[in-house]
Structure formats: structure tokens, C-alpha cells
Amino acid sequence: MKLDITARHFALTPAIESFVSKKVGGMELFVTGELKVHAILSVDKYLHAAELVVHADHRVCRAQAVSKDMLDAINKAVKKLERELSTHHKKEREKEIRKLRNQRKRGVRP
């Protein structure tokens, strides 16, 4: 997994950096290949925004979240991405199962 973190308009602390890496590390369950994540964290007055861009399995997924707390914004963005990646993972799995069933119907052994 490759993780890039960009902090805009505030100083990135080691605590936030480790929190992001821990949260994003759970997404590896839904990906078969290499996972590249770019986290863009920004602060505008009282709003904290987190944008996560994931490149995985020839696919790009993106999620944004805004909150009054940075950790809460990161949590919301990660939940959105996990939902999207799990849906994609289920579709790919169903596609493989359909392929195997069609091969069995035709008498081809995998």
C-alpha cells in the first residue's frame, strides 16, 4: 500500500498521520492488487475536510467528507470508500462465480 498525505492550511501531526494510515489500512481487504491512496486534508476556518482518492484494481474511487473535527471527517470519508470498494469487490466476485458456472454448463473444466 502506498499512502500520500497532503495537508492544506495546517500542520500535519504524527497523530493524524498514523490515524489515517491505520484507517486506510483496512481497505486492503477489498483489493487484490496494489493499493494507492492519496489523502488531502484541509482546514477552512471552522470546517475540516478530508478527501481520499484510491487507485486500485484499474479503478479510481474518491470520497469527500466535511466536519467540525478532522478525525470525524477522516472517518466519514473512509466509511464512504469502504462501502464503494466492498460493492465493487462483491460485483467482481459475482462475475467470477458466473464465469465458473457458465464454464461448467458448457463442460469446460477450469
CORMO-V508808 format. One record per residue. N is the residue number from 1. OMEGA is omega in whole degrees, -180 to 180 (none if undefined). Layout:
n=N omega=OMEGA
n=N omega=OMEGA
//
This chain:
n=1 omega=177
n=2 omega=-177
n=3 omega=174
n=4 omega=180
n=5 omega=177
n=6 omega=178
n=7 omega=180
n=8 omega=175
n=9 omega=172
n=10 omega=180
n=11 omega=-179
n=12 omega=180
n=13 omega=177
n=14 omega=179
n=15 omega=179
n=16 omega=179
n=17 omega=180
n=18 omega=178
n=19 omega=179
n=20 omega=-179
n=21 omega=179
n=22 omega=-179
n=23 omega=-178
n=24 omega=180
n=25 omega=179
n=26 omega=-179
n=27 omega=-179
n=28 omega=179
n=29 omega=-175
n=30 omega=-173
n=31 omega=179
n=32 omega=-178
n=33 omega=-179
n=34 omega=-179
n=35 omega=176
n=36 omega=-177
n=37 omega=174
n=38 omega=180
n=39 omega=178
n=40 omega=-178
n=41 omega=-178
n=42 omega=179
n=43 omega=175
n=44 omega=-175
n=45 omega=-176
n=46 omega=-178
n=47 omega=177
n=48 omega=-178
n=49 omega=176
n=50 omega=176
n=51 omega=180
n=52 omega=177
n=53 omega=-177
n=54 omega=174
n=55 omega=-179
n=56 omega=176
n=57 omega=179
n=58 omega=-176
n=59 omega=177
n=60 omega=177
n=61 omega=-176
n=62 omega=178
n=63 omega=177
n=64 omega=176
n=65 omega=-180
n=66 omega=180
n=67 omega=176
n=68 omega=-180
n=69 omega=-177
n=70 omega=-179
n=71 omega=177
n=72 omega=178
n=73 omega=178
n=74 omega=179
n=75 omega=-180
n=76 omega=-180
n=77 omega=179
n=78 omega=178
n=79 omega=178
n=80 omega=-180
n=81 omega=179
n=82 omega=178
n=83 omega=-179
n=84 omega=-180
n=85 omega=179
n=86 omega=176
n=87 omega=178
n=88 omega=-180
n=89 omega=179
n=90 omega=179
n=91 omega=179
n=92 omega=179
n=93 omega=178
n=94 omega=178
n=95 omega=178
n=96 omega=-180
n=97 omega=177
n=98 omega=179
n=99 omega=179
n=100 omega=179
n=101 omega=179
n=102 omega=178
n=103 omega=179
n=104 omega=179
n=105 omega=-180
n=106 omega=178
n=107 omega=179
n=108 omega=178
n=109 omega=179
n=110 omega=none
//
